[in-house]
Amino acid sequence: MTPDMDYIIRSNLIVGEISRLKQAIIGNTSYELSFLGTMLDCETTNRSMESNILQLRPSEPPMHHPEMVWWMLHPELSCDLRNYMGSDLFPGDTSITYRVGHYEENPQYWPCLDKDRWSSTIGMDYVNFPGSGIHVVVPITETVCRPRIVRYHVTISHTGGAQQVSYVIRDEESVPEYVTHFDGFNGSFEQWSQLSDTISIYQDYARNLNQSGTTFEGSQFEYPSMSNNTKPYTTENGTVVETCVLEAQPYSLAHGSSAASLDIWPLGVFEQRLHESDRSYDCPAFDPEMANELLINTTISALALNQRFDIVNGTETRTFNIYRFENKLAFFLPYGLSLALAIPILVLGLIALYVQNHGVSAISGGFMQLLMTTTGRSSLEAVVTRGSGTLGGYENVSEELRRMEVRFGELVEVSGDEIKETDTLLSGHDERVEVRNDDSSQSGVQTASGTERFEDSVSVVRRAGFGTVDEVIPFRKDAEQ
């Protein structure tokens, strides 16, 4: 067994889940594999075991009873879990066997003991039975699991970093008999290679299930407690014998530390799921369905070794996050109310802008008017820059600036072929442009910066801002029409 395979088997025995398999490519992928493997066919029966006793030992009789007390010890452990690798070709008589003995108070045995012979044995250290000794009938519960060659159909998917493995197991109808050398194999090399891996995985798996109990069972009896009444019994080889009943009291003899306590068995899924963790048990826990599941997981986990290569059809998918509201009312109610309130407010705002304010947003004289307008290039700015008013403070305000009257209104900027000297906004002089008597029939063009009018081949751009009383004229409705 390779160290990697041993690690996978023991990991599955502890965790009970399929190992992490290497992702074929980056992203969401899915692919299928088909290969030969094993699964277990288990059967539980109640039968009788013949325990062979070769010797009896005496013990001190109790004070209240003068007769000799004898005790006998069964040579086998009261329970064990064993794998048997038969000499036949795989699977042959290979199996995993779990046996638990039920030792009775008054066991049957043969051949029957002679009371007269026992009277001469009082005072001896022990009694050896001649020949094969006596045989005690012990009822047992036995579960036998045998491997079977099957075909695995495994689908491996990786989505969002998570691994998902699903499988279907079907009987393999035609599997040639396995031989250790390919030269004598009656099949393809692929079949021989997969069978070799399958047998190796099963043998390594079954080897980890070798566990035994911790006690031997025995019986105590007093002379002459042997009954002379007999009844027939059929032995394992089919022979009918006459058995007697021994009136005895069972007892247990501790075997010491179990081999399981020195290994990982107490950490495995059998002990953790079937036994209570805060108690000690004489027998190892075992369940045939759980054993079969662990074998399947181990077989699929062996793919993580990347020792089996094949070309398979795979799919690569891309996922998108889609968010859905479980409570639709919580989504539509606030957004619906927001739209229901916003739309009327926008309509009212447009009506106020184009009907009452004639398309000029800063006409009310409020705070928005201060933010949306400017002083332009007027004589007001010229007076400020000539003095020291830009330094701030009342002491830096000149007398000219103090006497100046400022108001808000329309600043007129003149441009075109004829530039008048009175256009202080363009020429920089202090004179003003008189454009008070406009004909309402004159055409106007709306621009991005205001309203542009044409008078005698001179275009006048209407701008709103602050200036002196000589530079600013009031807004007029007919200019917008």
One Martini backbone bead per residue (centre of mass of N, CA, C, O) as a GRO file, in nm:
protein
  481
    1MET     BB    1   0.095   0.037   0.025
    2THR     BB    2   0.066   0.352  -0.026
    3PRO     BB    3   0.079   0.646   0.138
    4ASP     BB    4  -0.153   0.786  -0.018
    5MET     BB    5  -0.363   0.561   0.012
    6ASP     BB    6  -0.358   0.548   0.319
    7TYR     BB    7  -0.454   0.838   0.362
    8ILE     BB    8  -0.728   0.816   0.219
    9ILE     BB    9  -0.849   0.588   0.389
   10ARG     BB   10  -0.820   0.725   0.670
   11SER     BB   11  -0.979   0.979   0.601
   12ASN     BB   12  -1.246   0.830   0.539
   13LEU     BB   13  -1.269   0.691   0.819
   14ILE     BB   14  -1.298   0.970   0.969
   15VAL     BB   15  -1.489   1.153   0.780
   16GLY     BB   16  -1.677   1.014   0.538
   17GLU     BB   17  -1.557   1.155   0.272
   18ILE     BB   18  -1.482   1.286  -0.014
   19SER     BB   19  -1.226   1.386  -0.163
   20ARG     BB   20  -1.037   1.623  -0.299
   21LEU     BB   21  -1.048   1.716  -0.628
   22LYS     BB   22  -0.906   1.798  -0.908
   23GLN     BB   23  -0.925   2.060  -1.113
   24ALA     BB   24  -0.917   2.088  -1.444
   25ILE     BB   25  -1.029   2.386  -1.454
   26ILE     BB   26  -1.098   2.707  -1.454
   27GLY     BB   27  -1.405   2.710  -1.311
   28ASN     BB   28  -1.699   2.581  -1.435
   29THR     BB   29  -1.724   2.228  -1.404
   30SER     BB   30  -1.794   1.913  -1.597
   31TYR     BB   31  -1.757   1.551  -1.550
   32GLU     BB   32  -1.711   1.211  -1.670
   33LEU     BB   33  -1.678   0.875  -1.529
   34SER     BB   34  -1.555   0.534  -1.610
   35PHE     BB   35  -1.524   0.248  -1.384
   36LEU     BB   36  -1.384   0.008  -1.196
   37GLY     BB   37  -1.518  -0.160  -0.897
   38THR     BB   38  -1.637  -0.180  -0.559
   39MET     BB   39  -1.869  -0.365  -0.356
   40LEU     BB   40  -2.096  -0.462  -0.098
   41ASP     BB   41  -2.218  -0.784   0.014
   42CYS     BB   42  -2.442  -0.821   0.281
   43GLU     BB   43  -2.481  -1.064   0.561
   44THR     BB   44  -2.705  -1.151   0.829
   45THR     BB   45  -2.656  -1.400   1.089
   46ASN     BB   46  -2.781  -1.673   1.291
   47ARG     BB   47  -2.562  -1.879   1.482
   48SER     BB   48  -2.330  -2.140   1.554
   49MET     BB   49  -2.053  -2.192   1.770
   50GLU     BB   50  -1.752  -2.390   1.824
   51SER     BB   51  -1.610  -2.416   2.128
   52ASN     BB   52  -1.280  -2.507   2.228
   53ILE     BB   53  -1.213  -2.710   2.517
   54LEU     BB   54  -0.907  -2.824   2.694
   55GLN     BB   55  -0.957  -2.682   2.986
   56LEU     BB   56  -0.969  -2.704   3.346
   57ARG     BB   57  -1.013  -2.500   3.639
   58PRO     BB   58  -0.967  -2.456   3.963
   59SER     BB   59  -1.130  -2.322   4.256
   60GLU     BB   60  -1.219  -2.185   4.529
   61PRO     BB   61  -1.449  -2.255   4.745
   62PRO     BB   62  -1.699  -2.157   4.900
   63MET     BB   63  -1.789  -2.140   5.233
   64HIS     BB   64  -2.100  -2.250   5.183
   65HIS     BB   65  -1.944  -2.454   4.973
   66PRO     BB   66  -1.774  -2.762   4.927
   67GLU     BB   67  -1.757  -2.763   4.642
   68MET     BB   68  -1.614  -2.761   4.351
   69VAL     BB   69  -1.475  -2.502   4.147
   70TRP     BB   70  -1.515  -2.425   3.802
   71TRP     BB   71  -1.330  -2.310   3.504
   72MET     BB   72  -1.384  -2.173   3.174
   73LEU     BB   73  -1.213  -2.077   2.865
   74HIS     BB   74  -1.245  -1.909   2.586
   75PRO     BB   75  -1.029  -1.870   2.308
   76GLU     BB   76  -1.209  -1.648   2.205
   77LEU     BB   77  -1.324  -1.365   2.128
   78SER     BB   78  -1.629  -1.213   2.170
   79CYS     BB   79  -1.519  -1.011   1.938
   80ASP     BB   80  -1.487  -0.933   1.575
   81LEU     BB   81  -1.292  -0.779   1.299
   82ARG     BB   82  -1.249  -0.930   0.975
   83ASN     BB   83  -1.026  -1.009   0.712
   84TYR     BB   84  -1.045  -1.223   0.417
   85MET     BB   85  -0.787  -1.365   0.217
   86GLY     BB   86  -0.809  -1.561  -0.021
   87SER     BB   87  -0.669  -1.800  -0.247
   88ASP     BB   88  -0.840  -1.712  -0.447
   89LEU     BB   89  -0.955  -1.543  -0.686
   90PHE     BB   90  -1.069  -1.254  -0.741
   91PRO     BB   91  -1.282  -1.258  -0.491
   92GLY     BB   92  -1.392  -1.514  -0.384
   93ASP     BB   93  -1.327  -1.558  -0.024
   94THR     BB   94  -1.342  -1.265   0.018
   95SER     BB   95  -1.378  -1.084   0.339
   96ILE     BB   96  -1.597  -0.926   0.585
   97THR     BB   97  -1.606  -1.000   0.942
   98TYR     BB   98  -1.873  -0.987   1.190
   99ARG     BB   99  -1.846  -1.095   1.537
  100VAL     BB  100  -2.094  -1.198   1.794
  101GLY     BB  101  -2.115  -1.328   2.110
  102HIS     BB  102  -2.362  -1.542   2.298
  103TYR     BB  103  -2.328  -1.619   2.620
  104GLU     BB  104  -2.443  -1.866   2.818
  105GLU     BB  105  -2.534  -2.004   3.118
  106ASN     BB  106  -2.642  -2.289   2.970
  107PRO     BB  107  -2.453  -2.473   2.800
  108GLN     BB  108  -2.374  -2.659   2.533
  109TYR     BB  109  -2.220  -2.993   2.516
  110TRP     BB  110  -1.940  -3.192   2.384
  111PRO     BB  111  -1.888  -3.433   2.551
  112CYS     BB  112  -2.004  -3.575   2.813
  113LEU     BB  113  -1.962  -3.572   3.147
  114ASP     BB  114  -1.827  -3.762   3.413
  115LYS     BB  115  -1.899  -3.778   3.740
  116ASP     BB  116  -1.706  -4.003   3.840
  117ARG     BB  117  -1.447  -3.870   3.729
  118TRP     BB  118  -1.468  -3.599   3.898
  119SER     BB  119  -1.411  -3.713   4.189
  120SER     BB  120  -1.088  -3.754   4.119
  121THR     BB  121  -1.021  -3.422   4.069
  122ILE     BB  122  -1.002  -3.337   4.344
  123GLY     BB  123  -0.719  -3.114   4.393
  124MET     BB  124  -0.652  -3.030   4.125
  125ASP     BB  125  -0.542  -2.791   3.911
  126TYR     BB  126  -0.624  -2.952   3.642
  127VAL     BB  127  -0.807  -3.037   3.332
  128ASN     BB  128  -0.749  -3.256   3.069
  129PHE     BB  129  -0.866  -3.316   2.763
  130PRO     BB  130  -0.906  -3.545   2.551
  131GLY     BB  131  -0.810  -3.472   2.257
  132SER     BB  132  -1.043  -3.219   2.151
  133GLY     BB  133  -1.225  -3.207   2.378
  134ILE     BB  134  -1.467  -2.970   2.427
  135HIS     BB  135  -1.787  -2.856   2.299
  136VAL     BB  136  -1.923  -2.530   2.271
  137VAL     BB  137  -2.223  -2.371   2.231
  138VAL     BB  138  -2.233  -2.056   2.042
  139PRO     BB  139  -2.409  -1.790   1.990
  140ILE     BB  140  -2.421  -1.590   1.685
  141THR     BB  141  -2.348  -1.280   1.514
  142GLU     BB  142  -2.314  -1.256   1.151
  143THR     BB  143  -2.122  -1.049   0.925
  144VAL     BB  144  -2.097  -1.072   0.565
  145CYS     BB  145  -1.864  -0.915   0.334
  146ARG     BB  146  -1.861  -0.902  -0.021
  147PRO     BB  147  -1.708  -0.849  -0.306
  148ARG     BB  148  -1.796  -0.650  -0.607
  149ILE     BB  149  -1.799  -0.608  -0.942
  150VAL     BB  150  -1.824  -0.278  -1.078
  151ARG     BB  151  -1.968   0.019  -1.228
  152TYR     BB  152  -1.868   0.349  -1.249
  153HIS     BB  153  -2.066   0.662  -1.254
  154VAL     BB  154  -1.908   0.977  -1.256
  155THR     BB  155  -1.989   1.310  -1.137
  156ILE     BB  156  -1.792   1.612  -1.170
  157SER     BB  157  -1.823   1.924  -0.989
  158HIS     BB  158  -1.742   2.285  -1.026
  159THR     BB  159  -1.889   2.546  -0.814
  160GLY     BB  160  -1.766   2.810  -0.669
  161GLY     BB  161  -1.543   2.598  -0.529
  162ALA     BB  162  -1.741   2.360  -0.529
  163GLN     BB  163  -1.796   2.018  -0.467
  164GLN     BB  164  -1.957   1.767  -0.683
  165VAL     BB  165  -2.071   1.423  -0.625
  166SER     BB  166  -2.191   1.173  -0.849
  167TYR     BB  167  -2.344   0.837  -0.860
  168VAL     BB  168  -2.344   0.522  -1.050
  169ILE     BB  169  -2.424   0.173  -0.999
  170ARG     BB  170  -2.327  -0.108  -1.198
  171ASP     BB  171  -2.333  -0.398  -1.336
  172GLU     BB  172  -2.086  -0.613  -1.457
  173GLU     BB  173  -2.117  -0.853  -1.693
  174SER     BB  174  -1.811  -0.848  -1.832
  175VAL     BB  175  -1.555  -1.005  -1.641
  176PRO     BB  176  -1.263  -1.107  -1.633
  177GLU     BB  177  -1.045  -1.304  -1.499
  178TYR     BB  178  -0.814  -1.247  -1.266
  179VAL     BB  179  -0.467  -1.167  -1.311
  180THR     BB  180  -0.143  -1.068  -1.232
  181HIS     BB  181  -0.094  -1.113  -1.543
  182PHE     BB  182  -0.149  -0.999  -1.863
  183ASP     BB  183  -0.083  -1.251  -2.037
  184GLY     BB  184  -0.339  -1.420  -1.885
  185PHE     BB  185  -0.548  -1.216  -1.987
  186ASN     BB  186  -0.905  -1.203  -2.091
  187GLY     BB  187  -0.841  -0.889  -2.205
  188SER     BB  188  -0.796  -0.575  -2.163
  189PHE     BB  189  -0.584  -0.342  -2.038
  190GLU     BB  190  -0.793  -0.165  -1.902
  191GLN     BB  191  -0.923  -0.387  -1.731
  192TRP     BB  192  -0.667  -0.480  -1.584
  193SER     BB  193  -0.594  -0.207  -1.458
  194GLN     BB  194  -0.861  -0.161  -1.301
  195LEU     BB  195  -0.852  -0.428  -1.139
  196SER     BB  196  -0.589  -0.373  -0.992
  197ASP     BB  197  -0.689  -0.119  -0.846
  198THR     BB  198  -0.936  -0.243  -0.708
  199ILE     BB  199  -0.791  -0.458  -0.538
  200SER     BB  200  -0.601  -0.267  -0.387
  201ILE     BB  201  -0.816  -0.091  -0.253
  202TYR     BB  202  -0.967  -0.314  -0.100
  203GLN     BB  203  -0.735  -0.433   0.066
  204ASP     BB  204  -0.662  -0.169   0.212
  205TYR     BB  205  -0.937  -0.126   0.335
  206ALA     BB  206  -0.976  -0.401   0.488
  207ARG     BB  207  -0.717  -0.377   0.668
  208ASN     BB  208  -0.846  -0.135   0.847
  209LEU     BB  209  -1.079  -0.349   0.976
  210ASN     BB  210  -0.888  -0.471   1.190
  211GLN     BB  211  -1.071  -0.575   1.476
  212SER     BB  212  -1.104  -0.610   1.834
  213GLY     BB  213  -1.177  -0.703   2.123
  214THR     BB  214  -1.139  -0.709   2.509
  215THR     BB  215  -1.272  -1.002   2.559
  216PHE     BB  216  -1.321  -1.294   2.750
  217GLU     BB  217  -1.511  -1.584   2.783
  218GLY     BB  218  -1.676  -1.753   3.062
  219SER     BB  219  -1.720  -2.030   3.311
  220GLN     BB  220  -1.897  -2.130   3.607
  221PHE     BB  221  -1.882  -2.431   3.817
  222GLU     BB  222  -2.026  -2.703   4.002
  223TYR     BB  223  -1.989  -2.982   4.169
  224PRO     BB  224  -2.253  -3.166   4.019
  225SER     BB  225  -2.376  -2.973   3.737
  226MET     BB  226  -2.422  -3.199   3.546
  227SER     BB  227  -2.624  -3.307   3.300
  228ASN     BB  228  -2.796  -3.606   3.172
  229ASN     BB  229  -2.939  -3.451   2.968
  230THR     BB  230  -3.015  -3.489   2.623
  231LYS     BB  231  -2.941  -3.345   2.289
  232PRO     BB  232  -2.944  -3.281   1.971
  233TYR     BB  233  -2.667  -3.194   1.736
  234THR     BB  234  -2.550  -3.007   1.458
  235THR     BB  235  -2.274  -2.970   1.310
  236GLU     BB  236  -2.080  -2.809   1.076
  237ASN     BB  237  -2.026  -3.107   0.928
  238GLY     BB  238  -2.319  -3.274   0.994
  239THR     BB  239  -2.301  -3.392   1.273
  240VAL     BB  240  -2.465  -3.593   1.512
  241VAL     BB  241  -2.504  -3.500   1.855
  242GLU     BB  242  -2.479  -3.537   2.206
  243THR     BB  243  -2.596  -3.310   2.448
  244CYS     BB  244  -2.520  -3.111   2.726
  245VAL     BB  245  -2.582  -2.937   3.035
  246LEU     BB  246  -2.431  -2.649   3.185
  247GLU     BB  247  -2.433  -2.523   3.505
  248ALA     BB  248  -2.366  -2.175   3.478
  249GLN     BB  249  -2.150  -1.879   3.505
  250PRO     BB  250  -2.086  -1.598   3.356
  251TYR     BB  251  -1.774  -1.437   3.245
  252SER     BB  252  -1.526  -1.178   3.229
  253LEU     BB  253  -1.208  -1.124   3.055
  254ALA     BB  254  -0.968  -0.913   3.026
  255HIS     BB  255  -0.734  -0.829   2.758
  256GLY     BB  256  -0.692  -0.530   2.747
  257SER     BB  257  -0.562  -0.356   2.518
  258SER     BB  258  -0.664  -0.247   2.228
  259ALA     BB  259  -0.583  -0.210   1.902
  260ALA     BB  260  -0.770   0.037   1.860
  261SER     BB  261  -0.626   0.234   2.072
  262LEU     BB  262  -0.355   0.242   1.867
  263ASP     BB  263  -0.543   0.378   1.664
  264ILE     BB  264  -0.801   0.534   1.456
  265TRP     BB  265  -1.073   0.402   1.536
  266PRO     BB  266  -1.196   0.607   1.752
  267LEU     BB  267  -1.215   0.832   1.502
  268GLY     BB  268  -1.417   0.693   1.349
  269VAL     BB  269  -1.736   0.654   1.217
  270PHE     BB  270  -1.825   0.412   1.383
  271GLU     BB  271  -1.773   0.523   1.671
  272GLN     BB  272  -1.901   0.814   1.643
  273ARG     BB  273  -2.199   0.703   1.538
  274LEU     BB  274  -2.250   0.426   1.727
  275HIS     BB  275  -2.104   0.552   1.973
  276GLU     BB  276  -2.043   0.670   2.273
  277SER     BB  277  -1.784   0.884   2.369
  278ASP     BB  278  -1.821   0.840   2.707
  279ARG     BB  279  -1.765   0.534   2.638
  280SER     BB  280  -1.694   0.194   2.679
  281TYR     BB  281  -1.604  -0.089   2.461
  282ASP     BB  282  -1.565  -0.431   2.373
  283CYS     BB  283  -1.674  -0.363   2.083
  284PRO     BB  284  -1.666  -0.298   1.769
  285ALA     BB  285  -1.797  -0.097   1.541
  286PHE     BB  286  -2.065  -0.191   1.298
  287ASP     BB  287  -2.176  -0.124   0.950
  288PRO     BB  288  -2.261  -0.223   0.637
  289GLU     BB  289  -2.356   0.043   0.501
  290MET     BB  290  -2.112   0.211   0.591
  291ALA     BB  291  -1.896   0.033   0.460
  292ASN     BB  292  -1.994   0.074   0.167
  293GLU     BB  293  -1.970   0.383   0.160
  294LEU     BB  294  -1.663   0.393   0.220
  295LEU     BB  295  -1.574   0.234  -0.029
  296ILE     BB  296  -1.685   0.430  -0.238
  297ASN     BB  297  -1.531   0.682  -0.142
  298THR     BB  298  -1.249   0.558  -0.177
  299THR     BB  299  -1.264   0.500  -0.481
  300ILE     BB  300  -1.310   0.799  -0.565
  301SER     BB  301  -1.066   0.925  -0.406
  302ALA     BB  302  -0.840   0.788  -0.585
  303LEU     BB  303  -0.845   1.015  -0.808
  304ALA     BB  304  -0.645   1.212  -0.652
  305LEU     BB  305  -0.375   1.063  -0.759
  306ASN     BB  306  -0.353   1.077  -1.077
  307GLN     BB  307  -0.336   0.756  -1.216
  308ARG     BB  308  -0.589   0.822  -1.403
  309PHE     BB  309  -0.630   0.839  -1.754
  310ASP     BB  310  -0.859   1.046  -1.953
  311ILE     BB  311  -1.094   1.114  -2.211
  312VAL     BB  312  -1.341   1.362  -2.166
  313ASN     BB  313  -1.643   1.510  -2.144
  314GLY     BB  314  -1.685   1.862  -2.100
  315THR     BB  315  -1.805   2.142  -1.904
  316GLU     BB  316  -1.842   2.505  -1.930
  317THR     BB  317  -1.953   2.750  -1.699
  318ARG     BB  318  -2.148   3.045  -1.635
  319THR     BB  319  -2.215   3.271  -1.375
  320PHE     BB  320  -2.491   3.466  -1.239
  321ASN     BB  321  -2.610   3.716  -1.048
  322ILE     BB  322  -2.937   3.688  -0.896
  323TYR     BB  323  -3.176   3.909  -0.764
  324ARG     BB  324  -3.435   3.844  -0.524
  325PHE     BB  325  -3.741   3.927  -0.391
  326GLU     BB  326  -3.936   3.792  -0.156
  327ASN     BB  327  -4.054   4.089  -0.094
  328LYS     BB  328  -4.209   4.285  -0.319
  329LEU     BB  329  -4.324   4.519  -0.150
  330ALA     BB  330  -4.040   4.624  -0.044
  331PHE     BB  331  -3.971   4.729  -0.339
  332PHE     BB  332  -4.225   4.881  -0.474
  333LEU     BB  333  -4.324   5.084  -0.263
  334PRO     BB  334  -4.087   5.295  -0.238
  335TYR     BB  335  -4.052   5.340  -0.547
  336GLY     BB  336  -4.343   5.423  -0.606
  337LEU     BB  337  -4.354   5.667  -0.415
  338SER     BB  338  -4.120   5.823  -0.539
  339LEU     BB  339  -4.246   5.856  -0.820
  340ALA     BB  340  -4.521   5.980  -0.732
  341LEU     BB  341  -4.372   6.241  -0.608
  342ALA     BB  342  -4.167   6.333  -0.834
  343ILE     BB  343  -4.337   6.390  -1.087
  344PRO     BB  344  -4.513   6.631  -0.985
  345ILE     BB  345  -4.272   6.809  -0.906
  346LEU     BB  346  -4.151   6.833  -1.191
  347VAL     BB  347  -4.396   6.962  -1.322
  348LEU     BB  348  -4.408   7.211  -1.143
  349GLY     BB  349  -4.121   7.311  -1.211
  350LEU     BB  350  -4.171   7.352  -1.518
  351ILE     BB  351  -4.400   7.550  -1.491
  352ALA     BB  352  -4.241   7.765  -1.327
  353LEU     BB  353  -4.020   7.812  -1.542
  354TYR     BB  354  -4.201   7.859  -1.824
  355VAL     BB  355  -4.438   8.044  -1.709
  356GLN     BB  356  -4.335   8.237  -1.473
  357ASN     BB  357  -4.001   8.259  -1.558
  358HIS     BB  358  -3.945   8.227  -1.869
  359GLY     BB  359  -3.686   8.019  -1.845
  360VAL     BB  360  -3.575   8.155  -1.572
  361SER     BB  361  -3.437   8.048  -1.281
  362ALA     BB  362  -3.301   8.344  -1.181
  363ILE     BB  363  -3.585   8.554  -1.086
  364SER     BB  364  -3.660   8.574  -0.764
  365GLY     BB  365  -3.407   8.660  -0.562
  366GLY     BB  366  -3.277   8.423  -0.443
  367PHE     BB  367  -3.032   8.199  -0.375
  368MET     BB  368  -3.024   8.078  -0.665
  369GLN     BB  369  -2.955   8.348  -0.799
  370LEU     BB  370  -2.671   8.380  -0.676
  371LEU     BB  371  -2.554   8.107  -0.794
  372MET     BB  372  -2.647   8.154  -1.118
  373THR     BB  373  -2.481   8.419  -1.113
  374THR     BB  374  -2.313   8.729  -1.229
  375THR     BB  375  -2.125   9.023  -1.286
  376GLY     BB  376  -1.928   9.025  -1.493
  377ARG     BB  377  -1.799   9.287  -1.716
  378SER     BB  378  -1.807   9.556  -1.516
  379SER     BB  379  -1.779   9.855  -1.342
  380LEU     BB  380  -1.780   9.721  -1.067
  381GLU     BB  381  -1.512   9.564  -1.106
  382ALA     BB  382  -1.339   9.814  -1.170
  383VAL     BB  383  -1.371   9.955  -0.894
  384VAL     BB  384  -1.252   9.727  -0.721
  385THR     BB  385  -0.964   9.707  -0.869
  386ARG     BB  386  -0.865  10.005  -0.823
  387GLY     BB  387  -0.861   9.934  -0.547
  388SER     BB  388  -0.858   9.761  -0.214
  389GLY     BB  389  -1.117   9.560  -0.206
  390THR     BB  390  -0.983   9.272  -0.238
  391LEU     BB  391  -0.885   9.256   0.073
  392GLY     BB  392  -1.093   9.345   0.251
  393GLY     BB  393  -1.283   9.522   0.437
  394TYR     BB  394  -1.399   9.833   0.520
  395GLU     BB  395  -1.127  10.007   0.493
  396ASN     BB  396  -1.105   9.909   0.165
  397VAL     BB  397  -1.341  10.089   0.090
  398SER     BB  398  -1.432  10.297  -0.134
  399GLU     BB  399  -1.613  10.578  -0.208
  400GLU     BB  400  -1.717  10.489  -0.485
  401LEU     BB  401  -1.833  10.213  -0.385
  402ARG     BB  402  -2.028  10.333  -0.172
  403ARG     BB  403  -2.201  10.516  -0.391
  404MET     BB  404  -2.281  10.271  -0.537
  405GLU     BB  405  -2.537  10.128  -0.739
  406VAL     BB  406  -2.687   9.804  -0.700
  407ARG     BB  407  -2.818   9.555  -0.931
  408PHE     BB  408  -3.050   9.326  -1.067
  409GLY     BB  409  -3.018   9.192  -1.413
  410GLU     BB  410  -2.959   9.289  -1.738
  411LEU     BB  411  -2.686   9.207  -1.929
  412VAL     BB  412  -2.530   9.370  -2.199
  413GLU     BB  413  -2.401   9.215  -2.497
  414VAL     BB  414  -2.203   9.327  -2.770
  415SER     BB  415  -2.200   9.189  -3.113
  416GLY     BB  416  -2.019   9.226  -3.429
  417ASP     BB  417  -1.960   9.446  -3.678
  418GLU     BB  418  -2.074   9.664  -3.467
  419ILE     BB  419  -1.889   9.837  -3.218
  420LYS     BB  420  -1.963  10.003  -2.945
  421GLU     BB  421  -1.833  10.233  -2.717
  422THR     BB  422  -2.074  10.178  -2.498
  423ASP     BB  423  -1.959   9.883  -2.456
  424THR     BB  424  -1.848   9.784  -2.152
  425LEU     BB  425  -1.835   9.463  -2.175
  426LEU     BB  426  -1.604   9.479  -2.420
  427SER     BB  427  -1.419   9.753  -2.392
  428GLY     BB  428  -1.396   9.856  -2.069
  429HIS     BB  429  -1.573  10.087  -2.033
  430ASP     BB  430  -1.807  10.297  -1.848
  431GLU     BB  431  -2.001  10.291  -2.047
  432ARG     BB  432  -2.329  10.245  -2.188
  433VAL     BB  433  -2.594  10.056  -2.310
  434GLU     BB  434  -2.877  10.150  -2.512
  435VAL     BB  435  -3.160   9.896  -2.490
  436ARG     BB  436  -3.478   9.985  -2.429
  437ASN     BB  437  -3.616  10.023  -2.730
  438ASP     BB  438  -3.779   9.757  -2.813
  439ASP     BB  439  -3.897   9.554  -3.056
  440SER     BB  440  -4.128   9.298  -3.040
  441SER     BB  441  -4.061   9.193  -3.347
  442GLN     BB  442  -3.799   9.100  -3.275
  443SER     BB  443  -3.578   8.864  -3.309
  444GLY     BB  444  -3.492   8.550  -3.136
  445VAL     BB  445  -3.220   8.352  -2.988
  446GLN     BB  446  -3.154   8.064  -2.832
  447THR     BB  447  -2.909   8.002  -2.588
  448ALA     BB  448  -2.700   7.870  -2.355
  449SER     BB  449  -2.649   8.175  -2.205
  450GLY     BB  450  -2.928   8.282  -2.343
  451THR     BB  451  -3.041   8.573  -2.516
  452GLU     BB  452  -3.042   8.650  -2.868
  453ARG     BB  453  -3.026   8.963  -3.033
  454PHE     BB  454  -3.120   9.158  -3.328
  455GLU     BB  455  -2.971   9.490  -3.408
  456ASP     BB  456  -2.857   9.616  -3.673
  457SER     BB  457  -2.634   9.380  -3.701
  458VAL     BB  458  -2.664   9.338  -3.379
  459SER     BB  459  -2.571   9.128  -3.125
  460VAL     BB  460  -2.760   9.053  -2.825
  461VAL     BB  461  -2.667   8.933  -2.514
  462ARG     BB  462  -2.839   8.785  -2.261
  463ARG     BB  463  -2.766   8.869  -1.916
  464ALA     BB  464  -2.736   8.779  -1.584
  465GLY     BB  465  -2.677   9.024  -1.312
  466PHE     BB  466  -2.448   9.236  -1.159
  467GLY     BB  467  -2.484   9.599  -1.133
  468THR     BB  468  -2.530   9.892  -1.228
  469VAL     BB  469  -2.788  10.107  -1.302
  470ASP     BB  470  -2.660  10.163  -1.594
  471GLU     BB  471  -2.613   9.833  -1.677
  472VAL     BB  472  -2.907   9.757  -1.576
  473ILE     BB  473  -3.189   9.581  -1.680
  474PRO     BB  474  -3.484   9.470  -1.685
  475PHE     BB  475  -3.687   9.221  -1.722
  476ARG     BB  476  -3.853   9.093  -2.022
  477LYS     BB  477  -4.104   8.928  -2.177
  478ASP     BB  478  -4.066   9.010  -2.484
  479ALA     BB  479  -3.775   8.879  -2.509
  480GLU     BB  480  -3.893   8.573  -2.505
  481GLN     BB  481  -4.092   8.594  -2.770
   0.00000   0.00000   0.00000
